[in-house]
Amino acid sequence: MSNDLQLKQSVLDELNWEPSVNSAHIGVTASDGVITLTGNVGSYSEKHAAETAALRVKDVRGVAEEIEVKLPFDVKHGDAEIAEAALHRLAWDSSVPKDAVKVTVNDGWMTLTGDVGWHFQKDAAADSVRTLWGVTGVSNKVAIKPQPNAGDIKADIMGALTRSWFKPEHVDVTAANGKVTLTGKVNNWSERQIAGNTAWAAPGVSSVTNNIRVS
């Protein structure tokens, strides 16, 4: 119990430290290393920043994010207006292929669809629209197109992990038809995320299931 109380306080301190988050209306509970965030914030970008901040804290094994976005009263953008703004934002983002991503908005909740060649392009699309006023959530359903002649995906990923700092006995990789699964154990959430991002960077990867445990 004392460890959970200490972890809760560490997350609260990190939320107070993060300048893009107003932590006054965010509640935190901790149970066996899993953090639950509740309350409300004024924008979706702030909600995302709160989750990111919590995951930065040492010994956090996971985050259940239950924060509600309550837009300020003076923000009155309709769905069509939000969708138009998102399309303009995507068109100006050099990381997103031209006309590759489609946008739909329902009560402020944005859904992205389409096909891109790389995972970083999929992430870039969500990053581009996340900070728009009026957005209450983003579902990123953009697909990664399979690449022919991708080579030995498992060997490529293991090589990249070893070049950073991972030891082969810490993380295992299986790959079939562009679908990658990561297993093993790391010390914190940041290491788990690094391993996942490394796997996504391999040519030919269309999906990554990250089953790495945080010890």
Secondary structure, DSSP 8 states (H G I E B T S, - for coil): -HHHHHHHHHHHHHHHH-TT--GGGEEEEEETTEEEEEEEES-HHHHHHHHHHHHHSTT--EEEE--EE---TT----HHHHHHHHHHHHHT-TTS-TT-EEEEEETTEEEEEEEESSHHHHHHHHHHHHTSTT--EEEE--EE---SS---HHHHHHHHHHHHT--TTTEEEEEETTEEEEEEEESSHHHHHHHHHHHHTSTT--EEEE--EE-
